[in-house]
Amino acid sequence: MEEATGLTPLALLLEAERQLGEDAAVRLQLYAERRLAGEPVSRILGRSSFYGLNLQIAEEVLDPRADTETLVDAALALLKQKNIANPRVLDLGTGSGAILCAILHCRDDAFGVGVDRSKAACAVTLHNLASCGLSSRSGVIRGDWMQALRGSFDLIVSNPPYIATEEIASLEPEVAAFDPLLALDGGADGLVPYRQIAFDLKRLLARGGGACLEIGWRQAADVRHILAAAGFPGAKILTDAGKRDRVAVIDAA
Ligand SMILES: C[S@@+](CC[C@H](N)C(=O)[O-])C[C@H]1O[C@@H](n2cnc3c(N)ncnc32)[C@H](O)[C@@H]1O
């Protein structure tokens, strides 16, 4: 209603008798039709809120989830606990850039790189970094996980696609029909991206640094196993606000 009419919530309450112009009525009708077809409000508006930041979203990026704020909390706590100053941060599968923007926003001594395979996602990340005033401390690379990267990072974060291909069709329609497949599809068992990321983690993680990976709520044992095989035994698993396993934390002591 606010977006369609340009009125504030207060005006909507106090001026119930006010006639809307034809433009506003047409916009409202279109928004209502899209919502009735199951499209989330954030997608209709093209923006979402994450970690207190207003971010642009687009058809090609995941609508950032509140659960992912657990990962940001874990990453910030890790940097603090390890006393890492001027951290170099790598966000793999950055999407809208939500995680990267939140970490750089909270740590003004950090520099970050976001990587995504989707060209459109890279453009959205660049836009959001700029609108959050973070362009001068960040870069965006279009690539396949860490393949194009050299050097080392103090903090590596990722919320990779982790839904098993077969399960995608049975997700809620708001997810299955509106989040991009590239952001959801984790391969046959949902764990393919973890294997790919774990493979390169040793090469890119600075000694004394750490990594935080978002996981599906039933994936803790499998992801710990994959990480242990890649040389990172003992990953800690953190739960989200709903007490479900959500983040694997690696301390590269
Ligand atoms: C679950 S979404 C996460 C988006 C964002 N980080 C967030 O938490 O809202 C996963 C992201 O990984 C990207 N992605 C998928 N496969 C990739 C690959 N091989 N290399 C880089 N990025 C990839 C997708 O395009 C998508 O943006």
PDBQT file of the ligand as one rigid body, heavy atoms in Angstrom, charges set to zero:
ROOT
HETATM    1  C1  LIG A 301      22.121 -19.422  -1.162  1.00  0.00    +0.000 C 
HETATM    2  S1  LIG A 301      22.639 -18.117  -2.250  1.00  0.00    +0.000 S 
HETATM    3  C2  LIG A 301      23.387 -17.024  -1.063  1.00  0.00    +0.000 C 
HETATM    4  C3  LIG A 301      23.332 -15.583  -1.443  1.00  0.00    +0.000 C 
HETATM    5  C4  LIG A 301      23.790 -14.618  -0.344  1.00  0.00    +0.000 C 
HETATM    6  N1  LIG A 301      25.151 -14.911   0.062  1.00  0.00    +0.000 N 
HETATM    7  C5  LIG A 301      22.862 -14.700   0.852  1.00  0.00    +0.000 C 
HETATM    8  O1  LIG A 301      23.241 -15.327   1.858  1.00  0.00    +0.000 OA
HETATM    9  O2  LIG A 301      21.748 -14.160   0.802  1.00  0.00    +0.000 OA
HETATM   10  C6  LIG A 301      24.029 -18.901  -3.045  1.00  0.00    +0.000 C 
HETATM   11  C7  LIG A 301      24.769 -18.032  -4.052  1.00  0.00    +0.000 C 
HETATM   12  O3  LIG A 301      25.833 -18.823  -4.603  1.00  0.00    +0.000 OA
HETATM   13  C8  LIG A 301      25.977 -18.508  -5.980  1.00  0.00    +0.000 C 
HETATM   14  N2  LIG A 301      26.663 -19.624  -6.633  1.00  0.00    +0.000 N 
HETATM   15  C9  LIG A 301      26.157 -20.827  -7.004  1.00  0.00    +0.000 A 
HETATM   16  N3  LIG A 301      27.102 -21.593  -7.559  1.00  0.00    +0.000 NA
HETATM   17  C10 LIG A 301      28.259 -20.858  -7.536  1.00  0.00    +0.000 A 
HETATM   18  C11 LIG A 301      29.602 -21.110  -7.964  1.00  0.00    +0.000 A 
HETATM   19  N4  LIG A 301      29.951 -22.262  -8.531  1.00  0.00    +0.000 N 
HETATM   20  N5  LIG A 301      30.523 -20.130  -7.764  1.00  0.00    +0.000 NA
HETATM   21  C12 LIG A 301      30.180 -18.949  -7.207  1.00  0.00    +0.000 A 
HETATM   22  N6  LIG A 301      28.925 -18.654  -6.782  1.00  0.00    +0.000 NA
HETATM   23  C13 LIG A 301      27.977 -19.602  -6.942  1.00  0.00    +0.000 A 
HETATM   24  C14 LIG A 301      24.547 -18.267  -6.445  1.00  0.00    +0.000 C 
HETATM   25  O4  LIG A 301      24.504 -17.508  -7.638  1.00  0.00    +0.000 OA
HETATM   26  C15 LIG A 301      23.947 -17.565  -5.236  1.00  0.00    +0.000 C 
HETATM   27  O5  LIG A 301      24.067 -16.163  -5.377  1.00  0.00    +0.000 OA
ENDROOT
TORSDOF 0
